[in-house]
């Protein structure tokens, strides 16, 4: 697991390390989580990586584009279940 502080760091780290899944808060400072997701969709190496969205406001989010959309406050068990499911699905595609 790698944690980052903002969207710029997220994109930089994903260039260096191919993630199996990403938990992405839409409220990231700097480059927003929505912008990070758009960049991931545009990158051939990242577009298949499952994204778990974390948000306090899901207005305008197309849930079909993401592996899961979790609403704040997040239940830790729900987050663990979502990540486990994403990792299982990702491993099945390799």
N, CA, C and O atoms as CSV, one atom per row, in Angstrom:
chain,resi,resn,atom,element,x,y,z
A,1,UNK,N,N,0.843,-1.175,0.000
A,1,UNK,CA,C,0.000,0.000,0.000
A,1,UNK,C,C,0.887,1.237,0.000
A,1,UNK,O,O,1.876,1.314,0.729
A,2,UNK,N,N,0.515,2.194,-0.826
A,2,UNK,CA,C,1.221,3.472,-0.889
A,2,UNK,C,C,0.189,4.570,-0.691
A,2,UNK,O,O,-0.819,4.605,-1.396
A,3,UNK,N,N,0.424,5.456,0.248
A,3,UNK,CA,C,-0.465,6.591,0.501
A,3,UNK,C,C,0.211,7.858,-0.013
A,3,UNK,O,O,1.430,8.008,0.066
A,4,UNK,N,N,-0.607,8.765,-0.540
A,4,UNK,CA,C,-0.085,10.038,-1.039
A,4,UNK,C,C,-0.883,11.186,-0.442
A,4,UNK,O,O,-1.950,10.976,0.134
A,5,UNK,N,N,-0.361,12.401,-0.580
A,5,UNK,CA,C,-0.988,13.572,0.030
A,5,UNK,C,C,-1.935,14.310,-0.902
A,5,UNK,O,O,-2.887,14.946,-0.450
A,6,UNK,N,N,-1.673,14.225,-2.214
A,6,UNK,CA,C,-2.489,14.995,-3.149
A,6,UNK,C,C,-2.504,14.330,-4.518
A,6,UNK,O,O,-1.859,13.304,-4.732
A,7,UNK,N,N,-3.249,14.930,-5.438
A,7,UNK,CA,C,-3.396,14.363,-6.765
A,7,UNK,C,C,-2.109,14.326,-7.563
A,7,UNK,O,O,-1.884,13.391,-8.332
A,8,UNK,N,N,-1.261,15.327,-7.391
A,8,UNK,CA,C,0.027,15.357,-8.095
A,8,UNK,C,C,0.872,14.166,-7.661
A,8,UNK,O,O,1.447,13.470,-8.498
A,9,UNK,N,N,0.947,13.931,-6.347
A,9,UNK,CA,C,1.702,12.783,-5.841
A,9,UNK,C,C,1.097,11.473,-6.330
A,9,UNK,O,O,1.826,10.540,-6.665
A,10,UNK,N,N,-0.226,11.396,-6.373
A,10,UNK,CA,C,-0.895,10.180,-6.832
A,10,UNK,C,C,-0.466,9.839,-8.254
A,10,UNK,O,O,-0.107,8.696,-8.540
A,11,UNK,N,N,-0.502,10.814,-9.134
A,11,UNK,CA,C,-0.111,10.573,-10.521
A,11,UNK,C,C,1.367,10.205,-10.642
A,11,UNK,O,O,1.729,9.329,-11.428
A,12,UNK,N,N,2.207,10.866,-9.873
A,12,UNK,CA,C,3.645,10.578,-9.900
A,12,UNK,C,C,3.921,9.150,-9.441
A,12,UNK,O,O,4.691,8.424,-10.071
A,13,UNK,N,N,3.290,8.755,-8.346
A,13,UNK,CA,C,3.511,7.412,-7.803
A,13,UNK,C,C,2.980,6.353,-8.767
A,13,UNK,O,O,3.605,5.307,-8.941
A,14,UNK,N,N,1.836,6.613,-9.393
A,14,UNK,CA,C,1.281,5.629,-10.325
A,14,UNK,C,C,2.144,5.472,-11.573
A,14,UNK,O,O,2.120,4.418,-12.209
A,15,UNK,N,N,2.901,6.499,-11.930
A,15,UNK,CA,C,3.845,6.370,-13.042
A,15,UNK,C,C,4.992,5.428,-12.677
A,15,UNK,O,O,5.524,4.725,-13.535
A,16,UNK,N,N,5.366,5.421,-11.401
A,16,UNK,CA,C,6.489,4.614,-10.933
A,16,UNK,C,C,6.094,3.209,-10.523
A,16,UNK,O,O,6.885,2.276,-10.663
A,17,UNK,N,N,4.875,3.046,-10.017
A,17,UNK,CA,C,4.410,1.763,-9.492
A,17,UNK,C,C,3.021,1.474,-10.060
A,17,UNK,O,O,2.084,2.236,-9.822
A,18,UNK,N,N,2.884,0.397,-10.797
A,18,UNK,CA,C,1.582,0.029,-11.356
A,18,UNK,C,C,0.699,-0.479,-10.213
A,18,UNK,O,O,0.974,-1.536,-9.645
A,19,UNK,N,N,-0.354,0.263,-9.873
A,19,UNK,CA,C,-1.207,-0.179,-8.766
A,19,UNK,C,C,-2.156,-1.305,-9.190
A,19,UNK,O,O,-2.558,-1.388,-10.351
A,20,UNK,N,N,-2.504,-2.160,-8.237
A,20,UNK,CA,C,-3.502,-3.202,-8.481
A,20,UNK,C,C,-4.903,-2.624,-8.329
A,20,UNK,O,O,-5.850,-3.097,-8.957
A,21,UNK,N,N,-5.029,-1.605,-7.496
A,21,UNK,CA,C,-6.296,-0.898,-7.270
A,21,UNK,C,C,-5.956,0.452,-6.651
A,21,UNK,O,O,-4.880,0.637,-6.081
A,22,UNK,N,N,-6.898,1.399,-6.775
A,22,UNK,CA,C,-6.680,2.735,-6.234
A,22,UNK,C,C,-7.903,3.154,-5.432
A,22,UNK,O,O,-9.034,3.070,-5.911
A,23,UNK,N,N,-7.664,3.606,-4.204
A,23,UNK,CA,C,-8.710,4.242,-3.395
A,23,UNK,C,C,-8.493,5.736,-3.578
A,23,UNK,O,O,-7.457,6.277,-3.190
A,24,UNK,N,N,-9.483,6.398,-4.174
A,24,UNK,CA,C,-9.302,7.773,-4.605
A,24,UNK,C,C,-10.357,8.687,-3.994
A,24,UNK,O,O,-11.551,8.544,-4.258
A,25,UNK,N,N,-9.896,9.633,-3.171
A,25,UNK,CA,C,-10.778,10.636,-2.593
A,25,UNK,C,C,-10.961,11.748,-3.610
A,25,UNK,O,O,-9.978,12.314,-4.089
A,26,UNK,N,N,-12.185,12.067,-3.943
A,26,UNK,CA,C,-12.425,13.114,-4.929
A,26,UNK,C,C,-12.021,14.488,-4.411
A,26,UNK,O,O,-11.819,15.410,-5.201
A,27,UNK,N,N,-11.901,14.636,-3.098
A,27,UNK,CA,C,-11.564,15.924,-2.506
A,27,UNK,C,C,-10.084,16.137,-2.284
A,27,UNK,O,O,-9.706,16.830,-1.339
A,28,UNK,N,N,-9.231,15.566,-3.121
A,28,UNK,CA,C,-7.791,15.771,-2.963
A,28,UNK,C,C,-7.419,17.227,-3.203
A,28,UNK,O,O,-8.021,17.890,-4.047
A,29,UNK,N,N,-6.432,17.729,-2.467
A,29,UNK,CA,C,-5.960,19.100,-2.728
A,29,UNK,C,C,-5.125,19.142,-4.005
A,29,UNK,O,O,-4.610,18.117,-4.453
A,30,UNK,N,N,-4.999,20.311,-4.576
A,30,UNK,CA,C,-4.212,20.462,-5.805
A,30,UNK,C,C,-4.977,19.885,-6.972
A,30,UNK,O,O,-6.051,20.374,-7.323
A,31,UNK,N,N,-4.434,18.855,-7.568
A,31,UNK,CA,C,-5.123,18.129,-8.635
A,31,UNK,C,C,-6.193,17.280,-7.972
A,31,UNK,O,O,-5.880,16.434,-7.134
A,32,UNK,N,N,-7.447,17.495,-8.333
A,32,UNK,CA,C,-8.553,16.803,-7.664
A,32,UNK,C,C,-8.569,15.311,-7.984
A,32,UNK,O,O,-7.954,14.859,-8.950
A,33,UNK,N,N,-9.282,14.566,-7.160
A,33,UNK,CA,C,-9.451,13.148,-7.411
A,33,UNK,C,C,-10.148,12.886,-8.736
A,33,UNK,O,O,-9.834,11.914,-9.423
A,34,UNK,N,N,-11.093,13.749,-9.099
A,34,UNK,CA,C,-11.776,13.604,-10.392
A,34,UNK,C,C,-10.775,13.763,-11.537
A,34,UNK,O,O,-10.847,13.038,-12.530
A,35,UNK,N,N,-9.841,14.709,-11.403
A,35,UNK,CA,C,-8.821,14.894,-12.438
A,35,UNK,C,C,-7.858,13.705,-12.485
A,35,UNK,O,O,-7.419,13.302,-13.562
A,36,UNK,N,N,-7.532,13.148,-11.323
A,36,UNK,CA,C,-6.672,11.961,-11.275
A,36,UNK,C,C,-7.367,10.814,-11.996
A,36,UNK,O,O,-6.736,10.112,-12.786
A,37,UNK,N,N,-8.655,10.613,-11.739
A,37,UNK,CA,C,-9.404,9.543,-12.404
A,37,UNK,C,C,-9.408,9.751,-13.912
A,37,UNK,O,O,-9.196,8.800,-14.665
A,38,UNK,N,N,-9.645,10.981,-14.367
A,38,UNK,CA,C,-9.646,11.268,-15.808
A,38,UNK,C,C,-8.294,10.935,-16.427
A,38,UNK,O,O,-8.224,10.373,-17.520
A,39,UNK,N,N,-7.228,11.283,-15.725
A,39,UNK,CA,C,-5.885,10.983,-16.227
A,39,UNK,C,C,-5.653,9.474,-16.271
A,39,UNK,O,O,-5.034,8.967,-17.207
A,40,UNK,N,N,-6.145,8.763,-15.271
A,40,UNK,CA,C,-6.014,7.303,-15.265
A,40,UNK,C,C,-6.762,6.694,-16.453
A,40,UNK,O,O,-6.241,5.793,-17.111
A,41,UNK,N,N,-7.965,7.169,-16.732
A,41,UNK,CA,C,-8.748,6.654,-17.857
A,41,UNK,C,C,-8.034,6.911,-19.189
A,41,UNK,O,O,-8.207,6.152,-20.143
A,42,UNK,N,N,-7.234,7.978,-19.251
A,42,UNK,CA,C,-6.553,8.351,-20.489
A,42,UNK,C,C,-5.233,7.603,-20.688
A,42,UNK,O,O,-4.712,7.554,-21.802
A,43,UNK,N,N,-4.695,7.026,-19.624
A,43,UNK,CA,C,-3.405,6.348,-19.702
A,43,UNK,C,C,-3.596,4.864,-20.020
A,43,UNK,O,O,-4.293,4.175,-19.275
A,44,UNK,N,N,-3.011,4.353,-21.089
A,44,UNK,CA,C,-3.165,2.937,-21.432
A,44,UNK,C,C,-2.747,1.990,-20.305
A,44,UNK,O,O,-3.352,0.933,-20.127
A,45,UNK,N,N,-1.719,2.364,-19.547
A,45,UNK,CA,C,-1.237,1.491,-18.473
A,45,UNK,C,C,-2.089,1.560,-17.211
A,45,UNK,O,O,-1.967,0.698,-16.341
A,46,UNK,N,N,-2.950,2.570,-17.097
A,46,UNK,CA,C,-3.746,2.751,-15.873
A,46,UNK,C,C,-5.249,2.593,-16.081
A,46,UNK,O,O,-5.988,2.460,-15.105
A,47,UNK,N,N,-5.716,2.604,-17.322
A,47,UNK,CA,C,-7.161,2.644,-17.544
A,47,UNK,C,C,-7.898,1.403,-17.045
A,47,UNK,O,O,-9.102,1.469,-16.794
A,48,UNK,N,N,-7.211,0.282,-16.896
A,48,UNK,CA,C,-7.869,-0.934,-16.403
A,48,UNK,C,C,-7.759,-1.109,-14.888
A,48,UNK,O,O,-8.318,-2.054,-14.332
A,49,UNK,N,N,-7.043,-0.207,-14.222
A,49,UNK,CA,C,-6.884,-0.305,-12.766
A,49,UNK,C,C,-8.213,0.055,-12.100
A,49,UNK,O,O,-8.759,1.128,-12.358
A,50,UNK,N,N,-8.739,-0.830,-11.247
A,50,UNK,CA,C,-9.998,-0.513,-10.568
A,50,UNK,C,C,-9.839,0.660,-9.610
A,50,UNK,O,O,-8.863,0.747,-8.865
A,51,UNK,N,N,-10.819,1.560,-9.645
A,51,UNK,CA,C,-10.801,2.747,-8.791
A,51,UNK,C,C,-11.974,2.684,-7.829
A,51,UNK,O,O,-13.123,2.517,-8.238
A,52,UNK,N,N,-11.669,2.819,-6.547
A,52,UNK,CA,C,-12.681,2.933,-5.505
A,52,UNK,C,C,-12.756,4.404,-5.147
A,52,UNK,O,O,-11.802,4.971,-4.614
A,53,UNK,N,N,-13.886,5.018,-5.439
A,53,UNK,CA,C,-14.078,6.440,-5.168
A,53,UNK,C,C,-14.563,6.624,-3.733
A,53,UNK,O,O,-15.434,5.895,-3.257
A,54,UNK,N,N,-13.986,7.605,-3.061
A,54,UNK,CA,C,-14.408,8.008,-1.723
A,54,UNK,C,C,-14.848,9.464,-1.839
A,54,UNK,O,O,-14.084,10.314,-2.296
A,55,UNK,N,N,-16.077,9.747,-1.426
A,55,UNK,CA,C,-16.574,11.106,-1.593
A,55,UNK,C,C,-17.646,11.447,-0.562
A,55,UNK,O,O,-18.352,10.577,-0.052
A,56,UNK,N,N,-17.740,12.721,-0.280
A,56,UNK,CA,C,-18.820,13.221,0.555
A,56,UNK,C,C,-19.986,13.706,-0.284
A,56,UNK,O,O,-21.084,13.922,0.229
A,57,UNK,N,N,-19.743,13.877,-1.588
A,57,UNK,CA,C,-20.780,14.361,-2.495
A,57,UNK,C,C,-20.632,13.646,-3.829
A,57,UNK,O,O,-19.702,13.922,-4.585
A,58,UNK,N,N,-21.538,12.736,-4.115
A,58,UNK,CA,C,-21.477,11.931,-5.335
A,58,UNK,C,C,-22.202,12.581,-6.503
A,58,UNK,O,O,-22.409,11.941,-7.534
A,59,UNK,N,N,-22.588,13.834,-6.360
A,59,UNK,CA,C,-23.280,14.534,-7.439
A,59,UNK,C,C,-22.415,14.555,-8.693
A,59,UNK,O,O,-21.252,14.955,-8.650
A,60,UNK,N,N,-22.985,14.128,-9.792
A,60,UNK,CA,C,-22.276,14.163,-11.063
A,60,UNK,C,C,-21.333,13.002,-11.308
A,60,UNK,O,O,-20.664,12.964,-12.341
A,61,UNK,N,N,-21.265,12.054,-10.386
A,61,UNK,CA,C,-20.380,10.904,-10.553
A,61,UNK,C,C,-21.137,9.795,-11.273
A,61,UNK,O,O,-22.250,9.438,-10.888
A,62,UNK,N,N,-20.521,9.254,-12.323
A,62,UNK,CA,C,-21.079,8.103,-13.022
A,62,UNK,C,C,-20.519,6.852,-12.360
A,62,UNK,O,O,-19.376,6.478,-12.627
A,63,UNK,N,N,-21.302,6.193,-11.499
A,63,UNK,CA,C,-20.776,5.049,-10.755
A,63,UNK,C,C,-20.367,3.878,-11.640
A,63,UNK,O,O,-19.616,3.011,-11.194
A,64,UNK,N,N,-20.837,3.832,-12.871
A,64,UNK,CA,C,-20.479,2.726,-13.759
A,64,UNK,C,C,-19.026,2.820,-14.223
A,64,UNK,O,O,-18.477,1.841,-14.729
A,65,UNK,N,N,-18.406,3.972,-14.059
A,65,UNK,CA,C,-17.003,4.142,-14.472
A,65,UNK,C,C,-16.018,3.658,-13.407
A,65,UNK,O,O,-14.820,3.545,-13.665
A,66,UNK,N,N,-16.533,3.374,-12.212
A,66,UNK,CA,C,-15.667,3.027,-11.092
A,66,UNK,C,C,-16.032,1.661,-10.521
A,66,UNK,O,O,-17.162,1.194,-10.659
A,67,UNK,N,N,-15.052,1.033,-9.878
A,67,UNK,CA,C,-15.288,-0.272,-9.263
A,67,UNK,C,C,-16.282,-0.157,-8.111
A,67,UNK,O,O,-17.078,-1.062,-7.862
A,68,UNK,N,N,-16.217,0.976,-7.414
A,68,UNK,CA,C,-17.073,1.175,-6.248
A,68,UNK,C,C,-17.076,2.663,-5.896
A,68,UNK,O,O,-16.080,3.360,-6.089
A,69,UNK,N,N,-18.203,3.134,-5.379
A,69,UNK,CA,C,-18.290,4.503,-4.876
A,69,UNK,C,C,-18.716,4.421,-3.420
A,69,UNK,O,O,-19.806,3.940,-3.111
A,70,UNK,N,N,-17.855,4.891,-2.531
A,70,UNK,CA,C,-18.135,4.880,-1.099
A,70,UNK,C,C,-18.393,6.304,-0.631
A,70,UNK,O,O,-17.708,7.241,-1.042
A,71,UNK,N,N,-19.384,6.453,0.229
A,71,UNK,CA,C,-19.772,7.773,0.715
A,71,UNK,C,C,-19.242,7.989,2.134
A,71,UNK,O,O,-19.359,7.121,2.999
A,72,UNK,N,N,-18.656,9.169,2.349
A,72,UNK,CA,C,-18.152,9.543,3.674
A,72,UNK,C,C,-19.318,9.792,4.623
A,72,UNK,O,O,-20.357,10.281,4.177
A,73,UNK,N,N,-19.197,9.485,5.874
A,73,UNK,CA,C,-18.091,8.774,6.502
A,73,UNK,C,C,-18.104,7.301,6.082
A,73,UNK,O,O,-19.162,6.698,5.904
A,74,UNK,N,N,-16.921,6.748,5.930
A,74,UNK,CA,C,-16.778,5.386,5.424
A,74,UNK,C,C,-16.675,4.407,6.581
A,74,UNK,O,O,-15.949,4.629,7.550
A,75,UNK,N,N,-17.413,3.331,6.455
A,75,UNK,CA,C,-17.302,2.216,7.386
A,75,UNK,C,C,-16.029,1.441,7.015
A,75,UNK,O,O,-15.901,1.011,5.869
A,76,UNK,N,N,-15.095,1.250,7.936
A,76,UNK,CA,C,-13.843,0.563,7.608
A,76,UNK,C,C,-14.057,-0.824,7.001
A,76,UNK,O,O,-13.314,-1.222,6.104
A,77,UNK,N,N,-15.042,-1.551,7.469
A,77,UNK,CA,C,-15.311,-2.885,6.923
A,77,UNK,C,C,-15.754,-2.774,5.465
A,77,UNK,O,O,-15.368,-3.596,4.634
A,78,UNK,N,N,-16.560,-1.766,5.155
A,78,UNK,CA,C,-17.006,-1.553,3.782
A,78,UNK,C,C,-15.811,-1.246,2.867
A,78,UNK,O,O,-15.752,-1.729,1.736
A,79,UNK,N,N,-14.873,-0.453,3.354
A,79,UNK,CA,C,-13.676,-0.132,2.573
A,79,UNK,C,C,-12.836,-1.385,2.348
A,79,UNK,O,O,-12.392,-1.640,1.228
A,80,UNK,N,N,-12.619,-2.154,3.384
A,80,UNK,CA,C,-11.843,-3.394,3.259
A,80,UNK,C,C,-12.508,-4.341,2.265
A,80,UNK,O,O,-11.829,-4.944,1.434
A,81,UNK,N,N,-13.821,-4.474,2.344
A,81,UNK,CA,C,-14.547,-5.340,1.411
A,81,UNK,C,C,-14.397,-4.861,-0.029
A,81,UNK,O,O,-14.196,-5.671,-0.935
A,82,UNK,N,N,-14.492,-3.550,-0.245
A,82,UNK,CA,C,-14.367,-2.993,-1.597
A,82,UNK,C,C,-12.962,-3.228,-2.160
A,82,UNK,O,O,-12.818,-3.613,-3.321
A,83,UNK,N,N,-11.940,-3.002,-1.355
A,83,UNK,CA,C,-10.567,-3.210,-1.806
A,83,UNK,C,C,-10.326,-4.691,-2.092
A,83,UNK,O,O,-9.722,-5.033,-3.108
A,84,UNK,N,N,-10.784,-5.556,-1.223
A,84,UNK,CA,C,-10.622,-7.005,-1.417
A,84,UNK,C,C,-11.279,-7.444,-2.720
A,84,UNK,O,O,-10.692,-8.207,-3.487
A,85,UNK,N,N,-12.485,-6.968,-2.968
A,85,UNK,CA,C,-13.204,-7.313,-4.195
A,85,UNK,C,C,-12.436,-6.823,-5.422
A,85,UNK,O,O,-12.281,-7.565,-6.392
A,86,UNK,N,N,-11.960,-5.589,-5.387
A,86,UNK,CA,C,-11.212,-5.032,-6.514
A,86,UNK,C,C,-9.929,-5.809,-6.779
A,86,UNK,O,O,-9.602,-6.090,-7.932
A,87,UNK,N,N,-9.211,-6.154,-5.736
A,87,UNK,CA,C,-7.970,-6.903,-5.914
A,87,UNK,C,C,-8.246,-8.284,-6.498
A,87,UNK,O,O,-7.485,-8.764,-7.338
A,88,UNK,N,N,-9.324,-8.924,-6.060
A,88,UNK,CA,C,-9.687,-10.232,-6.599
A,88,UNK,C,C,-10.035,-10.143,-8.077
A,88,UNK,O,O,-9.617,-10.988,-8.869
A,89,UNK,N,N,-10.803,-9.120,-8.450
A,89,UNK,CA,C,-11.185,-8.940,-9.850
A,89,UNK,C,C,-9.954,-8.613,-10.702
A,89,UNK,O,O,-9.810,-9.135,-11.808
A,90,UNK,N,N,-9.073,-7.756,-10.194
A,90,UNK,CA,C,-7.877,-7.363,-10.931
A,90,UNK,C,C,-6.971,-8.557,-11.162
A,90,UNK,O,O,-6.434,-8.727,-12.257
A,91,UNK,N,N,-6.795,-9.387,-10.141
A,91,UNK,CA,C,-5.948,-10.567,-10.278
A,91,UNK,C,C,-6.528,-11.546,-11.280
A,91,UNK,O,O,-5.788,-12.241,-11.977
A,92,UNK,N,N,-7.859,-11.603,-11.355
A,92,UNK,CA,C,-8.516,-12.492,-12.317
A,92,UNK,C,C,-8.309,-12.073,-13.756
A,92,UNK,O,O,-8.461,-12.896,-14.659
A,93,UNK,N,N,-7.964,-10.804,-13.999
A,93,UNK,CA,C,-7.740,-10.294,-15.363
A,93,UNK,C,C,-6.298,-10.441,-15.819
A,93,UNK,O,O,-6.007,-10.308,-17.008
A,94,UNK,N,N,-5.395,-10.714,-14.887
A,94,UNK,CA,C,-3.964,-10.800,-15.239
A,94,UNK,C,C,-3.668,-12.112,-15.947
A,94,UNK,O,O,-2.524,-12.368,-16.321
